[in-house]
Amino acid sequence: MADDQIVKKISVNSTISLKGIVKAIFNDTVHVQIGGKIIPIPASDFKLEK
């Protein structure tokens, strides 16, 4: 039975993409509405390309 175990892996630092509406920007925090929730995201989390 030990050979039948299913291994699930969790990836850290992976990228996900969500579409949302930017509701407000305060100092270094961006507030984004996704569905019915408004989520504050630190601006430092965004990777800006030049």
KOLGU-4560 file (N, C-alpha, C; in nm, 3 decimals, padded with zeros to 5 digits):
<recs>
<n_xx: 00.082 n_yy: -00.120 n_zz: 00.000 ca_xx: 00.000 ca_yy: 00.000 ca_zz: 00.000 c_xx: 00.086 c_yy: 00.126 c_zz: 00.000 mol: A seq: 1 type: MET>
<n_xx: 00.208 n_yy: 00.120 n_zz: 00.049 ca_xx: 00.293 ca_yy: 00.238 ca_zz: 00.055 c_xx: 00.329 c_yy: 00.287 c_zz: -00.085 mol: A seq: 2 type: ALA>
<n_xx: 00.329 n_yy: 00.199 n_zz: -00.184 ca_xx: 00.362 ca_yy: 00.240 ca_zz: -00.320 c_xx: 00.247 c_yy: 00.314 c_zz: -00.387 mol: A seq: 3 type: ASP>
<n_xx: 00.127 n_yy: 00.311 n_zz: -00.331 ca_xx: 00.010 ca_yy: 00.372 ca_zz: -00.392 c_xx: -00.014 c_yy: 00.516 c_zz: -00.343 mol: A seq: 4 type: ASP>
<n_xx: 00.080 n_yy: 00.573 n_zz: -00.269 ca_xx: 00.062 ca_yy: 00.708 ca_zz: -00.218 c_xx: 00.069 c_yy: 00.810 c_zz: -00.330 mol: A seq: 5 type: GLN>
<n_xx: -00.017 n_yy: 00.911 n_zz: -00.323 ca_xx: -00.019 ca_yy: 01.019 ca_zz: -00.420 c_xx: 00.056 c_yy: 01.138 c_zz: -00.358 mol: A seq: 6 type: ILE>
<n_xx: 00.153 n_yy: 01.189 n_zz: -00.432 ca_xx: 00.232 ca_yy: 01.302 ca_zz: -00.383 c_xx: 00.181 c_yy: 01.429 c_zz: -00.450 mol: A seq: 7 type: VAL>
<n_xx: 00.144 n_yy: 01.528 n_zz: -00.368 ca_xx: 00.100 ca_yy: 01.657 ca_zz: -00.419 c_xx: 00.208 c_yy: 01.759 c_zz: -00.389 mol: A seq: 8 type: LYS>
<n_xx: 00.247 n_yy: 01.834 n_zz: -00.490 ca_xx: 00.351 ca_yy: 01.935 ca_zz: -00.472 c_xx: 00.289 c_yy: 02.074 c_zz: -00.467 mol: A seq: 9 type: LYS>
<n_xx: 00.347 n_yy: 02.159 n_zz: -00.383 ca_xx: 00.304 ca_yy: 02.298 ca_zz: -00.372 c_xx: 00.419 c_yy: 02.383 c_zz: -00.422 mol: A seq: 10 type: ILE>
<n_xx: 00.390 n_yy: 02.473 n_zz: -00.515 ca_xx: 00.492 ca_yy: 02.559 ca_zz: -00.572 c_xx: 00.491 c_yy: 02.694 c_zz: -00.500 mol: A seq: 11 type: SER>
<n_xx: 00.608 n_yy: 02.738 n_zz: -00.455 ca_xx: 00.622 ca_yy: 02.866 ca_zz: -00.387 c_xx: 00.681 c_yy: 02.965 c_zz: -00.487 mol: A seq: 12 type: VAL>
<n_xx: 00.644 n_yy: 03.091 n_zz: -00.476 ca_xx: 00.689 ca_yy: 03.197 ca_zz: -00.567 c_xx: 00.641 c_yy: 03.173 c_zz: -00.710 mol: A seq: 13 type: ASN>
<n_xx: 00.524 n_yy: 03.111 n_zz: -00.726 ca_xx: 00.469 ca_yy: 03.092 ca_zz: -00.859 c_xx: 00.388 c_yy: 03.216 c_zz: -00.898 mol: A seq: 14 type: SER>
<n_xx: 00.362 n_yy: 03.232 n_zz: -01.024 ca_xx: 00.290 ca_yy: 03.347 ca_zz: -01.076 c_xx: 00.148 c_yy: 03.309 c_zz: -01.110 mol: A seq: 15 type: THR>
<n_xx: 00.052 n_yy: 03.391 n_zz: -01.065 ca_xx: -00.087 ca_yy: 03.371 ca_zz: -01.105 c_xx: -00.136 c_yy: 03.501 c_zz: -01.168 mol: A seq: 16 type: ILE>
<n_xx: -00.236 n_yy: 03.490 n_zz: -01.249 ca_xx: -00.291 ca_yy: 03.607 ca_zz: -01.316 c_xx: -00.439 c_yy: 03.619 c_zz: -01.284 mol: A seq: 17 type: SER>
<n_xx: -00.479 n_yy: 03.733 n_zz: -01.228 ca_xx: -00.619 ca_yy: 03.759 ca_zz: -01.197 c_xx: -00.657 c_yy: 03.893 c_zz: -01.257 mol: A seq: 18 type: LEU>
<n_xx: -00.778 n_yy: 03.900 n_zz: -01.312 ca_xx: -00.827 ca_yy: 04.026 ca_zz: -01.365 c_xx: -00.909 c_yy: 04.095 c_zz: -01.258 mol: A seq: 19 type: LYS>
<n_xx: -00.884 n_yy: 04.223 n_zz: -01.238 ca_xx: -00.957 ca_yy: 04.299 ca_zz: -01.139 c_xx: -00.963 c_yy: 04.446 c_zz: -01.177 mol: A seq: 20 type: GLY>
<n_xx: -01.038 n_yy: 04.521 n_zz: -01.102 ca_xx: -01.054 ca_yy: 04.665 ca_zz: -01.125 c_xx: -00.980 c_yy: 04.739 c_zz: -01.015 mol: A seq: 21 type: ILE>
<n_xx: -00.889 n_yy: 04.829 n_zz: -01.053 ca_xx: -00.818 ca_yy: 04.909 ca_zz: -00.954 c_xx: -00.916 c_yy: 05.012 c_zz: -00.899 mol: A seq: 22 type: VAL>
<n_xx: -00.940 n_yy: 05.006 n_zz: -00.769 ca_xx: -01.035 ca_yy: 05.095 ca_zz: -00.704 c_xx: -00.967 c_yy: 05.218 c_zz: -00.645 mol: A seq: 23 type: LYS>
<n_xx: -00.846 n_yy: 05.201 n_zz: -00.591 ca_xx: -00.778 ca_yy: 05.313 ca_zz: -00.527 c_xx: -00.628 c_yy: 05.283 c_zz: -00.517 mol: A seq: 24 type: ALA>
<n_xx: -00.550 n_yy: 05.390 n_zz: -00.511 ca_xx: -00.406 ca_yy: 05.378 ca_zz: -00.488 c_xx: -00.371 c_yy: 05.474 c_zz: -00.375 mol: A seq: 25 type: ILE>
<n_xx: -00.323 n_yy: 05.419 n_zz: -00.264 ca_xx: -00.282 ca_yy: 05.499 ca_zz: -00.149 c_xx: -00.137 c_yy: 05.472 c_zz: -00.120 mol: A seq: 26 type: PHE>
<n_xx: -00.055 n_yy: 05.576 n_zz: -00.123 ca_xx: 00.089 ca_yy: 05.566 ca_zz: -00.096 c_xx: 00.150 c_yy: 05.449 c_zz: -00.172 mol: A seq: 27 type: ASN>
<n_xx: 00.181 n_yy: 05.340 n_zz: -00.106 ca_xx: 00.245 ca_yy: 05.227 ca_zz: -00.173 c_xx: 00.155 c_yy: 05.104 c_zz: -00.176 mol: A seq: 28 type: ASP>
<n_xx: 00.022 n_yy: 05.124 n_zz: -00.169 ca_xx: -00.074 ca_yy: 05.014 ca_zz: -00.171 c_xx: -00.177 c_yy: 05.036 c_zz: -00.281 mol: A seq: 29 type: THR>
<n_xx: -00.200 n_yy: 04.931 n_zz: -00.360 ca_xx: -00.300 ca_yy: 04.935 ca_zz: -00.466 c_xx: -00.418 c_yy: 04.850 c_zz: -00.421 mol: A seq: 30 type: VAL>
<n_xx: -00.538 n_yy: 04.905 n_zz: -00.425 ca_xx: -00.659 ca_yy: 04.833 ca_zz: -00.385 c_xx: -00.730 c_yy: 04.785 c_zz: -00.511 mol: A seq: 31 type: HIS>
<n_xx: -00.743 n_yy: 04.654 n_zz: -00.527 ca_xx: -00.800 ca_yy: 04.594 ca_zz: -00.647 c_xx: -00.927 c_yy: 04.518 c_zz: -00.611 mol: A seq: 32 type: VAL>
<n_xx: -01.033 n_yy: 04.537 n_zz: -00.691 ca_xx: -01.157 ca_yy: 04.463 ca_zz: -00.669 c_xx: -01.157 c_yy: 04.341 c_zz: -00.761 mol: A seq: 33 type: GLN>
<n_xx: -01.167 n_yy: 04.224 n_zz: -00.699 ca_xx: -01.177 ca_yy: 04.097 ca_zz: -00.771 c_xx: -01.305 c_yy: 04.031 c_zz: -00.721 mol: A seq: 34 type: ILE>
<n_xx: -01.403 n_yy: 04.022 n_zz: -00.808 ca_xx: -01.534 ca_yy: 03.971 ca_zz: -00.766 c_xx: -01.596 c_yy: 04.070 c_zz: -00.669 mol: A seq: 35 type: GLY>
<n_xx: -01.639 n_yy: 04.024 n_zz: -00.554 ca_xx: -01.700 ca_yy: 04.111 ca_zz: -00.454 c_xx: -01.605 c_yy: 04.157 c_zz: -00.347 mol: A seq: 36 type: GLY>
<n_xx: -01.477 n_yy: 04.126 n_zz: -00.360 ca_xx: -01.379 ca_yy: 04.161 ca_zz: -00.257 c_xx: -01.282 c_yy: 04.266 c_zz: -00.309 mol: A seq: 37 type: LYS>
<n_xx: -01.243 n_yy: 04.357 n_zz: -00.220 ca_xx: -01.137 ca_yy: 04.454 ca_zz: -00.251 c_xx: -01.014 c_yy: 04.411 c_zz: -00.173 mol: A seq: 38 type: ILE>
<n_xx: -00.905 n_yy: 04.389 n_zz: -00.247 ca_xx: -00.784 ca_yy: 04.334 ca_zz: -00.188 c_xx: -00.672 c_yy: 04.437 c_zz: -00.197 mol: A seq: 39 type: ILE>
<n_xx: -00.610 n_yy: 04.473 n_zz: -00.083 ca_xx: -00.496 ca_yy: 04.564 ca_zz: -00.088 c_xx: -00.369 c_yy: 04.486 c_zz: -00.126 mol: A seq: 40 type: PRO>
<n_xx: -00.296 n_yy: 04.537 n_zz: -00.223 ca_xx: -00.172 ca_yy: 04.474 ca_zz: -00.268 c_xx: -00.060 c_yy: 04.576 c_zz: -00.258 mol: A seq: 41 type: ILE>
<n_xx: 00.049 n_yy: 04.543 n_zz: -00.189 ca_xx: 00.163 ca_yy: 04.636 ca_zz: -00.183 c_xx: 00.220 c_yy: 04.660 c_zz: -00.323 mol: A seq: 42 type: PRO>
<n_xx: 00.251 n_yy: 04.786 n_zz: -00.354 ca_xx: 00.304 ca_yy: 04.820 ca_zz: -00.485 c_xx: 00.439 c_yy: 04.752 c_zz: -00.509 mol: A seq: 43 type: ALA>
<n_xx: 00.510 n_yy: 04.717 n_zz: -00.404 ca_xx: 00.639 ca_yy: 04.650 ca_zz: -00.420 c_xx: 00.624 c_yy: 04.510 c_zz: -00.477 mol: A seq: 44 type: SER>
<n_xx: 00.502 n_yy: 04.454 n_zz: -00.474 ca_xx: 00.478 ca_yy: 04.321 ca_zz: -00.531 c_xx: 00.470 c_yy: 04.322 c_zz: -00.683 mol: A seq: 45 type: ASP>
<n_xx: 00.450 n_yy: 04.440 n_zz: -00.742 ca_xx: 00.439 ca_yy: 04.450 ca_zz: -00.886 c_xx: 00.577 c_yy: 04.463 c_zz: -00.948 mol: A seq: 46 type: PHE>
<n_xx: 00.601 n_yy: 04.385 n_zz: -01.051 ca_xx: 00.727 ca_yy: 04.393 ca_zz: -01.125 c_xx: 00.702 c_yy: 04.483 c_zz: -01.246 mol: A seq: 47 type: LYS>
<n_xx: 00.763 n_yy: 04.599 n_zz: -01.245 ca_xx: 00.742 ca_yy: 04.694 ca_zz: -01.354 c_xx: 00.851 c_yy: 04.679 c_zz: -01.458 mol: A seq: 48 type: LEU>
<n_xx: 00.809 n_yy: 04.673 n_zz: -01.584 ca_xx: 00.904 ca_yy: 04.662 ca_zz: -01.694 c_xx: 00.925 c_yy: 04.798 c_zz: -01.755 mol: A seq: 49 type: GLU>
<n_xx: 01.049 n_yy: 04.826 n_zz: -01.794 ca_xx: 01.081 ca_yy: 04.955 ca_zz: -01.858 c_xx: 01.096 c_yy: 04.937 c_zz: -02.006 mol: A seq: 50 type: LYS>
</recs>
